[in-house]
């Protein structure tokens, strides 16, 4: 589709990719995935998310807000 930009964020712990038309939604999806506790690699704490946010330039705090 011409003129449509899709944001793709890959999980740093696995192969899953979260896609959306806006960064806030994709970040929210990734945040939810990283805090599922389905295994130790997906048990991110708020401090872990803050550090990843700095590294990847993502705002996980805003992603907590209702979309």
Buried (B, 14 or more C-beta within 10 A) or exposed (E): EEEEEEBEBEBEBEEEEBEBEEBBBBBBBBBEBBBEEEEEEBEBEEEEBEEBBEEEEBEBEBBBEEE
